[in-house]
Amino acid sequence: MKRFAFPLSLLLATLALASTTQAQQTTTQKPATQKTTTQTSTSQTVSGVEKDVRVFSDWVSDKLNRAEVSVRREMPRISAEFDRQSKRIDRSVDSLSAQGKREYGDQKKRYEDWAAKQDSLDAKARRPETAQQTQDRLLGEKVVLSSARATELPDLYARFIGSTREQRRQWTAADWSKAGVVLSNLNARYAQVREQLPLEDRVRIRSWQGEFRTLEAARDAKEVIDK
């Protein structure tokens, strides 16, 4: 039995050494696995933020191309959406590439300049319109009606009634009143020079005068019905 003692001890020592070596290899590999997991997580974060910037850029471009009238009605909602998207990107902005940071900064600047312009237009729109401004808007240009030539009147009436047709659905009672003043000024000048106009032009002008009164009466009738 004594001759087998040495080989058995050697075998046990070998097994113990192998087990220790394997444990060391496993311990050594763990940090590498953790490092890989951290790199993957960082990569996914960067990719997600870059995607958010692309979505933000498309959103800004869409809003800048919207019609000003519809935008004014929706500005509170648009501003809230801008805040939501920009705050989300700001939280991870350090993860962006240099190009991503530039694009994000450019898009924010585009939006902020545009929003400032909308605020200015909105403030201007809220200021009461003067009688002269109403006339300029309805006639499409600045005109001194008191000195307008007879030959200019048919075109001026045509512009006036064209503007009335296009804008009347958004008019308040005050807008109709201001338009009525413009028509009265046109009529005053027409009364002074109508003899200089051919019959055909006088008939057209009378027709346009009547159309305005008809549209105005229809608006008044609708108000009564709605009430």
Buried (B, 14 or more C-beta within 10 A) or exposed (E): EEEEEEEEEEEEEEEEEEEEEEEEEEEEEEEEEEEEEEEEEEEEBBEEBBEBBBEBBEBBEEBBEBEEEEBBEEBEEBBEEBEEBBEEBEEBBEBBEEEBBEBBEEBBEBBEEBBEEBEEBEEEEEEEBEEEEBBBBBBEEEBEBEEBEBEBBBEBBBBBBBBBEEEBEEBEEEBBEBBEEBBEBBBEBBEEBBEEBEEEBBEBBEEBBEBBEEBBEEBEEEEEEEE
